[in-house]
Structures are given as C-alpha cells and as structure tokens.
Amino acid sequence: MTKPLLFCFEPIADFNAEILILGSMPGQESLAAGQYYANRRNAFWKIMAQLLGFDPDCSYEARLHELKTAHIALWDVLQSCTRVGSLDARIDNGSITVNNFQDFFDTHARIRAVFFNGAKAESAYRQLVLPAVSTVPVSYARLPSTSPAHASLSYEQKLQAWRAALISVGR
C-alpha cells in the first residue's frame, strides 16, 4: 500500500502568543475537515474549553479565537510525512520534514513555553528541530496526548496534567 504524503496546517498564532502547543501531524479526520483536532473523540478541545472557560461545542473559529485570546498558539512539528491512518506510530520517519521553527520563533518572539501534545511531537522536535534553532523558548514540557489512541490515562488525569502545565506558566 502506498502511503500518502500528508501536509500539516498553518500555525494558529498571533503576535501576542506566549505558549505554543505542538502536535505531530493532524489525523485523518482533522486533515479531511481542515481543522486541528477535528476527531470528536480527541480530548483537546474539551480540555482547552474547560481550562479556558469556553463552550467546547462553539464554532471552530470561536475556539481558535479563545486560544489566541489566552495567548496560545497551535501548530505541528511535522510539515509533511507519509503515514497510513492517523496513528503517530504509523509515520514513516524517513519521510519527515519539519516546519520552519526559526522563522516562527523570530516572528513570535513572546513564546516562552512549548507544550508537546504527546511523545511523537516531543521526540521529533528534540531530534529534528531543537539542534537547528538559535531562538528557543524558556521551557518545554510533554503533556499526555489528547488522542483517543492514548487510553492509558483517563480524561481527568489528562485534564489535571494540562491544567498544571498552564498554571506553571501563569495561565
């Protein structure tokens, strides 16, 4: 089976962003919808809504507005890759290209914390991005993946970890 070449979305960020949340690569449902975390079973928007105080069922544009209002940017480590399905484990590591983080950090100079939504985002960033950027945020933290495939933690455990991360940077 030929693996399709996938491309990530543009970052969701404004110049006031202080926190960057990084995934690895959008899943099939997200790519089809053209929206970050479009899989309804992914806990990302539910967690963000609970932590930031908005309706998780509001429009996608309203959710993005809430993130920007909280000075949170959203992007993916991988610019492109090949993968069958949605699981990070199915990404062909030899096909990976990463996003241009030097330009991103130069343009978004207020970023002081990066949170990785799962292990693949963190490992790809640390291996392929961190050695190549001269401007780096103050702190990095891997958080439990909000993906429904990451079932070893309950929703409450994920929520608490994400809450603690945001509190650690004054949110």
C-alpha positions as CSV (number, residue, x, y, z in Angstrom):
1,M,0.0,0.0,0.0
2,T,1.3,3.4,-1.0
3,K,1.5,5.8,2.0
4,P,0.0,9.2,1.2
5,L,2.2,12.3,1.6
6,L,0.5,14.5,4.2
7,F,0.9,18.1,5.0
8,C,0.2,20.0,8.2
9,F,-1.9,23.1,8.6
10,E,-0.6,26.7,9.0
11,P,0.0,27.7,12.6
12,I,-2.8,29.3,14.6
13,A,-1.0,32.2,16.3
14,D,-0.9,35.9,16.6
15,F,2.0,38.1,17.7
16,N,0.9,38.0,21.3
17,A,1.3,34.3,21.6
18,E,3.3,33.2,24.7
19,I,2.6,29.4,24.7
20,L,3.0,27.1,21.7
21,I,1.2,23.7,21.7
22,L,2.6,21.3,19.3
23,G,1.2,18.1,17.9
24,S,3.0,15.8,15.5
25,M,0.7,15.7,12.4
26,P,-3.1,16.1,12.1
27,G,-5.0,12.8,11.9
28,Q,-7.2,11.8,9.0
29,E,-10.4,13.4,10.4
30,S,-8.6,16.6,11.0
31,L,-7.0,16.7,7.6
32,A,-10.3,15.9,5.9
33,A,-12.0,18.7,7.9
34,G,-9.2,21.2,7.6
35,Q,-9.3,21.7,11.4
36,Y,-6.9,21.0,14.2
37,Y,-8.2,18.2,16.5
38,A,-11.4,17.5,14.5
39,N,-11.8,14.0,15.8
40,R,-14.7,14.3,18.3
41,R,-13.1,11.7,20.5
42,N,-9.9,13.7,20.8
43,A,-10.0,15.5,24.2
44,F,-8.0,18.6,23.1
45,W,-10.9,21.0,22.6
46,K,-12.8,19.6,25.7
47,I,-9.7,20.2,27.8
48,M,-9.0,23.6,26.4
49,A,-12.6,24.6,26.9
50,Q,-12.6,23.5,30.5
51,L,-9.3,25.2,31.2
52,L,-10.0,28.5,29.4
53,G,-13.8,28.7,30.1
54,F,-15.5,28.4,26.8
55,D,-18.1,26.1,25.2
56,P,-16.4,23.1,23.7
57,D,-19.2,22.9,21.1
58,C,-18.8,26.5,19.9
59,S,-17.6,27.0,16.3
60,Y,-14.1,26.1,15.2
61,E,-13.4,29.8,14.6
62,A,-14.6,30.7,18.1
63,R,-12.3,28.0,19.6
64,L,-9.3,29.4,17.7
65,H,-10.3,32.9,19.0
66,E,-10.3,31.6,22.6
67,L,-6.8,30.1,22.1
68,K,-5.5,33.4,20.7
69,T,-7.2,35.4,23.5
70,A,-5.3,33.2,26.0
71,H,-2.0,33.8,24.1
72,I,-1.8,30.2,23.0
73,A,-0.5,29.2,19.6
74,L,-1.2,25.9,17.9
75,W,0.9,24.0,15.3
76,D,2.6,20.7,14.4
77,V,6.2,19.7,14.4
78,L,6.0,17.9,11.1
79,Q,5.4,19.9,8.0
80,S,5.0,16.7,5.9
81,C,5.3,12.9,6.2
82,T,3.9,9.7,4.9
83,R,1.5,7.7,7.1
84,V,-1.3,5.3,6.7
85,G,-4.1,6.0,9.1
86,S,-3.9,8.5,12.0
87,L,-1.5,6.9,14.5
88,D,1.9,8.5,15.1
89,A,3.4,5.0,15.2
90,R,2.5,4.7,11.5
91,I,4.5,7.7,10.5
92,D,7.4,6.8,8.2
93,N,10.3,8.5,9.9
94,G,12.3,8.6,6.7
95,S,9.6,10.8,5.1
96,I,9.5,13.5,7.7
97,T,10.2,17.2,7.0
98,V,9.7,19.6,9.9
99,N,8.3,23.1,10.0
100,N,10.4,26.2,10.0
101,F,10.6,27.0,13.7
102,Q,13.4,29.5,13.4
103,D,11.1,31.8,11.3
104,F,8.2,31.0,13.7
105,F,10.1,32.0,16.8
106,D,11.6,35.1,15.1
107,T,8.1,36.2,14.2
108,H,6.5,35.2,17.6
109,A,9.2,36.4,19.9
110,R,7.0,36.2,23.0
111,I,6.8,32.4,23.0
112,R,8.2,31.3,26.3
113,A,6.8,27.8,26.7
114,V,6.3,24.9,24.4
115,F,3.9,22.1,25.3
116,F,4.0,18.9,23.3
117,N,0.7,17.1,22.8
118,G,2.2,13.6,23.1
119,A,5.5,11.8,22.8
120,K,6.0,11.8,19.0
121,A,5.7,15.6,18.8
122,E,8.3,15.9,21.6
123,S,10.8,13.4,20.1
124,A,10.6,14.8,16.6
125,Y,11.1,18.3,17.9
126,R,14.0,17.5,20.1
127,Q,15.7,15.4,17.5
128,L,15.0,17.4,14.3
129,V,14.2,21.0,15.3
130,L,15.9,21.9,18.6
131,P,19.5,21.4,17.2
132,A,18.7,23.7,14.3
133,V,17.1,26.7,16.0
134,S,19.0,29.6,17.7
135,T,16.0,31.2,19.3
136,V,14.4,28.9,21.8
137,P,11.6,29.3,24.3
138,V,12.3,29.2,28.1
139,S,10.6,25.9,28.8
140,Y,9.4,22.7,27.2
141,A,7.1,20.1,28.6
142,R,5.5,16.9,27.2
143,L,1.9,16.5,28.1
144,P,-0.3,13.4,27.8
145,S,-1.6,13.1,24.3
146,T,-5.2,14.1,23.9
147,S,-5.7,11.5,21.2
148,P,-8.3,8.7,21.8
149,A,-5.5,6.3,21.0
150,H,-3.7,7.3,24.2
151,A,-6.0,5.5,26.6
152,S,-3.6,4.7,29.4
153,L,-4.8,7.8,31.2
154,S,-8.3,8.9,32.0
155,Y,-9.7,12.2,30.8
156,E,-9.4,13.5,34.4
157,Q,-5.7,12.6,34.5
158,K,-5.1,14.3,31.2
159,L,-7.0,17.4,32.3
160,Q,-5.0,17.6,35.5
161,A,-1.7,17.4,33.6
162,W,-2.7,20.1,31.1
163,R,-4.1,22.3,34.0
164,A,-0.8,22.0,35.9
165,A,1.2,22.9,32.7
166,L,-0.9,26.0,32.1
167,I,-0.7,27.1,35.7
168,S,3.1,26.6,35.6
169,V,3.3,29.4,33.0
170,G,0.8,31.7,34.7
171,R,-2.4,30.7,32.8
